[in-house]
Amino acid sequence: MSVQILSADFVVTMNADNTVIEGGAVAIDGDRIVEVGTLADLKQHHPESLVRRLPNRLLMPGLVNAHLHSGVLRGTAEGLPVWDWLRMFIDPMHRVLQPREAEAASWLCYAESVLSGTTTVVDMWRYMEGAGRAARQIGNRTVMVPYVGEHPDYNYFDHLDDTERLLETWHGKADGRVEVWVGLEHAFYSTEAGHERAIALAKKFKTGFHTHSNEAQVELDEMQRRYGCRSIQALEKLGLLDAERTLLAHCVWLDDSEIELMGKRGVAVAHNPASNMKLASGYAPVEKLRAAGVAVGIGTDGEKENNNLDMFEEMKFASLLTKFATLNAAALDSWDVMRMATIEGARAIGKDHEIGSLEAGKKADLIAVRTDTPRMTPLFGGRDGNLHHNLVHAVRGGDVDMTMVDGRILVENSELKSASMADLIAEVHAVVPGLFSRRAAWLAQNSQGAISPIGNA
């Protein structure tokens, strides 16, 4: 395939220097970036290449959503703190969820993601053969982490047998865009034998491990009761930090000893500011984590606890929540937040050598953002202009009008090209009445909701 050149008003590389190239361009050969520079230089270096000009646009790396749950409960799981929310809304849904409904959710969530500039997602979900099919067709990059409850009280989740089958059938598929990791919903949802098998699977397949941790104060009390120590120390004691890479979602309630341990063990964090605010979970000490060398990515969490998958909005929340919680208006600079959503998020999942920045040799995962909108006006380029502040505090996912993964355009002129959005929405409307009806019927028979993970050793 011949080299193609995309040119825009600005190229935001997210390289080590956060270089911004005015009048910049990206040369692409197949699924790889071969050169990034000014349009004049790239035309000289690749004189036979087709040049596609994108006026009133900037090019930047596709965003990495480090923690997502596909789902179709948007706007129907409101007004409760996290453990009650799980007991009354989420776990009852898992009890009655069927494969077709799970697959419809993944198609919709992956479509929403690429439409708003997210090219890679870490998705903890159910019946994930359907998620694999969705990712293969839509074209996004996906780390699939089955929602596992490896305990008799939580046998309505997927199990490690399902994870092993998924590892054998889907890991590395879709031209390498689909990876499978091992996961547990929470450490509470598994026996210690399950913990041992989970890490054994991760080691056998040389893949990562993902779970929720330190999400609420009540969890710390339970870890202390069960294991006589704080949550991160308990995860280490249980062997759950021994995978090639470990990614923990939330990490709100940490003390300095846990942060130090995470830095030493190379544990990464998925920071979910919108979810943490909505569920009144608290504030994650992002600056302390990053200072300790912990890779901190940004996640939207699920559609039910956010209630959208817009990573641009999530960047703004990440910045504002840190400033608010620390009473420091200078906390978490916009460049830092952008790095968390791109190259640092890629590092959190062990993919920073392939994605997360626009540099020669990396995958051609990039997006075009409109610059001719009120939200981007006025616009001053350069490393010290206002471009990065606008991207974090003003831009929304709807300002993305082109998304490319592996050199393939998935969204063009703000339209999904790899699937029919109307069909995906129609499928969700077809399946959700049954899901909600079954959940309502189960709750009518179980008015206290699902078994609480707290207090059940």
Secondary structure, DSSP 4 states (H G I P E B T S, - for coil): ---EEEEEEEEE--STT--EEETEEEEEETTEEEEEEEHHHHHHHSTTSEEEEEEEEEEEEPEEEEEE---S-TTSS-S--HHHHIIIIIHHHHHH--HHHHHHHHHHHHHHHHHTTEEEEEEEESSTHHHHHHHHHH--EEEEEE-B--SGGGTTSB-HHHHHHHHHHHTTTTTTTEEE-EE-S-GGGS-HHHHHHHHHHHHHTT--EEEEES-SHHHHHHHHHHHSS-HHHHHHHTTTT-SS-EEEEE--S--HHHHHHHHHHT-EEEE-HHHHHHTT-----HHHHHHTT--EEE----TTTTS---HHHHHHHHHHHHHHHHT-TTSS-HHHHHHHHTHHHHHHTT-TTTSSS--TTSB--EEEEE-SSGGG-S---STTSSHHHHHHHT--GGGEEEEEETTEEEEETTEE-SS-HHHHHHHHHHHHHHHHHHHHHHHHH-TT-SPPSTT--
